[in-house]
Structure formats: C-alpha cells, structure tokens
Amino acid sequence: MKIQQLSIFLENKPGQLKRACDLLAGAGINITTLTVAETKQYGILRLIVTEWERAKSVLESGGFLTKTTEVLAVQVPDRPGGLAAILEPIEKNGINIDYMYAFTFGREGKAVMIFRFDNPEQALDVLKSAGVEVLKEM
C-alpha cells in the first residue's frame, strides 16, 4: 500500500527544523520517521506522520510550503544482503528509485525502508509479486 509522505521546504537557517517539529508537537501529531536533505539555500524535511492531512494543514498554517508524495514502506530483513534481495526485482523490472531512507528499531530483525519510485504502482505490483512485505501504515 502507498503511504503519504510530507515534504516540507525549510529555509536553511537555525531554528527552522525545530519550528516545524514544535508545530506538529503542539498539534499532538507524532512523527513516525523522517529524513532531511539540504542545499545551500533550503532543506527538505520528509516526514511520515500519524495524521498526514492534519499535519499538512498545521504546517501550512504555520507558513511552511508542503508537498504530499506517495511512498512505499517495505519490510527488509535486517541482515547482510537484505536490501540487495529487495532491490533485485526492482532492477529487473527497470524501476527507478528516486530516493529512500530507513529505520531499524523495534521491528524484530527487520528494517523498514521508505522508497520513492518513479512508478509507484508498478513497484508495488513487482514487490508484492516477489513476496516482499509492503506495509499499509507506519
């Protein structure tokens, strides 16, 4: 299943990340996982949260530019070669990965990888056909 990810554009200066987190905390919205990428002028905060629609509204009301993107959350065996095995059917089917990030805590020997594919529908079909566990929620 596809999961909604929020991308928030942050001015590259001290306090911007904290301000976004404070807005979410004040609204009682939990961040499940995140990643931050940066350039000289701005950063992109990518978030998976408990209530993405409300989070988007809260962040936009706070002055942040946000974008919603569909991503896939995939369980990967947390061992050498676990990710390579997941990537094999993706490569064989010519699907491009735009970006990915991971977390490994609390999953009893499994990591969770968040993928943004150029063709999420095809990626979902390929992963399911390969017996890969795609999570419905985080």
C-alpha positions in Angstrom: 0.0 0.0 0.0 1.1 3.5 -0.6 1.8 5.9 2.3 1.5 9.6 2.2 4.8 11.4 3.0 5.0 15.2 3.6 7.9 17.1 2.2 8.4 20.5 3.9 10.7 23.1 2.4 12.8 24.7 5.2 14.9 27.9 4.9 18.5 26.8 5.6 19.0 28.7 8.8 19.0 27.8 12.5 15.6 27.0 14.2 13.6 26.1 11.1 13.5 22.3 11.8 12.6 22.9 15.4 9.8 25.3 14.4 8.2 22.6 12.2 8.6 20.0 14.9 7.1 22.4 17.5 4.1 22.9 15.3 3.5 19.2 15.0 4.1 18.6 18.7 1.7 21.3 19.6 -1.0 19.6 17.5 -0.3 16.2 19.1 0.9 14.7 15.8 3.6 12.1 16.1 6.5 11.8 13.6 7.0 8.1 12.7 10.2 8.6 10.7 11.9 11.4 8.8 14.9 12.5 6.8 16.4 15.8 6.0 18.3 16.8 2.8 19.9 20.1 2.2 21.2 22.5 -0.3 22.9 25.9 0.3 19.6 27.8 0.4 17.0 25.4 1.8 16.4 21.9 3.2 13.7 19.4 2.5 12.3 17.7 5.5 10.5 14.5 4.5 8.1 13.1 7.2 5.8 10.1 7.7 3.4 11.2 10.5 0.4 9.7 12.2 -2.1 12.1 10.7 -0.7 13.4 7.4 -3.7 15.6 6.4 -3.9 17.4 9.7 -0.1 17.7 9.8 -0.1 19.3 6.3 -2.7 21.8 7.4 -0.9 22.6 10.6 2.4 23.1 8.8 0.9 25.3 6.1 -0.9 27.4 8.6 2.5 27.9 10.2 3.9 29.3 7.0 5.7 26.2 5.6 5.4 25.1 2.0 4.5 21.4 1.9 4.1 18.8 -0.7 2.5 15.3 -0.4 4.1 12.4 -2.1 3.2 8.7 -2.3 5.9 6.4 -1.0 6.1 2.7 -0.2 7.2 1.3 3.2 8.8 -2.1 2.8 10.0 -4.5 5.4 13.5 -5.7 4.7 15.4 -8.4 6.6 17.9 -6.6 8.8 20.9 -8.7 7.7 23.7 -8.5 5.1 22.1 -8.8 1.7 18.5 -8.0 2.9 18.3 -4.8 0.9 20.0 -6.3 -2.2 17.3 -9.0 -2.3 14.6 -6.4 -2.3 16.3 -4.4 -5.0 16.7 -7.3 -7.4 13.1 -7.4 -8.7 13.0 -3.6 -8.8 16.2 -3.6 -11.0 14.9 -6.5 -13.2 11.8 -4.5 -14.0 13.6 -1.3 -14.8 12.0 0.7 -12.0 14.0 3.8 -10.8 14.4 4.7 -7.2 14.2 8.5 -6.7 15.3 8.2 -3.1 15.0 6.1 0.0 15.6 6.1 3.7 15.4 3.6 6.5 14.8 2.9 10.2 15.6 -0.4 12.0 14.3 -0.1 15.5 11.5 -2.1 17.1 10.9 -4.5 14.1 12.4 -7.8 15.4 15.1 -8.4 12.9 13.6 -6.3 10.1 14.3 -2.8 8.9 11.7 -0.6 7.2 12.8 1.2 4.1 10.8 4.1 2.7 11.1 4.2 -1.1 10.0 6.9 -3.6 9.8 5.2 -7.0 9.4 6.8 -10.4 6.5 4.4 -10.9 5.0 3.5 -7.5 2.1 1.4 -8.9 4.5 -0.8 -10.9 6.9 -1.0 -7.9 4.0 -2.1 -5.6 3.0 -4.8 -8.1 6.6 -6.1 -8.5 7.3 -6.1 -4.8 4.1 -7.9 -4.0 4.7 -10.5 -6.7 8.2 -11.1 -5.3 6.7 -11.8 -1.9 8.0 -8.6 -0.3 6.0 -7.2 2.6 4.8 -3.7 1.8 3.3 -2.0 4.9 -0.1 -0.4 4.9 0.7 2.1 7.6 3.6 3.1 9.8 
